[in-house]
Amino acid sequence: MITVKPTDNPSLINQYGRENAAYLIMREEDKEIGYIALAPFKSSYEILEMSLDINKSLKREEGKEYTPLTVNELGLVEILIRAAGSYAFNKDCWSLCVGDKAYFDILKKFEFIKSGEYLVLYLNKIFSNTCCCNAEKDSKSL
């Protein structure tokens, strides 16, 4: 069974130098298989970093081609994104965003859309039974 839960380990949380950062760890039973780090940013939560315990990077290195992920690997990325979205939603935010362009290739597969220098995911896209009627309006301030 896969779980994604926030850690209270200060060295993991504080490594990003962002106030109120969160570090969510994905585990399959007792083995850590990935993580996603995020922090509040304007009216959203910004994804700072994410990783899976696979032989491929989720980032596209500058000057290199993006290595496609398998269906199973994409499923794990989706779990991380949903966990981050749930965390942000519970903090009264209606969207996730990412400014690190190295993640753009992978996140475009999950309904993130361009908004200025960021990609944004309005949480009503992943939580369709949730009332996020003001999500797009609230996130225009990015």
WOCORTA-V990717 format. One record per run of one state. SS is the DSSP state (helix for helix, strand for strand, loop for the rest). FROM is the first residue (numbers start at 0). TO is the last residue. Records with the same first field share a line. If there is no record, write none. Layout:
BEGIN
SS: FROM-TO / FROM-TO
END
This chain:
BEGIN
loop: 0-0 / 6-8 / 14-20 / 28-29 / 41-42 / 52-69 / 90-93 / 98-99 / 110-111 / 115-116 / 125-133 / 139-141
strand: 1-5 / 21-27 / 30-40 / 43-51 / 94-97 / 112-114 / 117-121
helix: 9-13 / 70-89 / 100-109 / 122-124 / 134-138
END
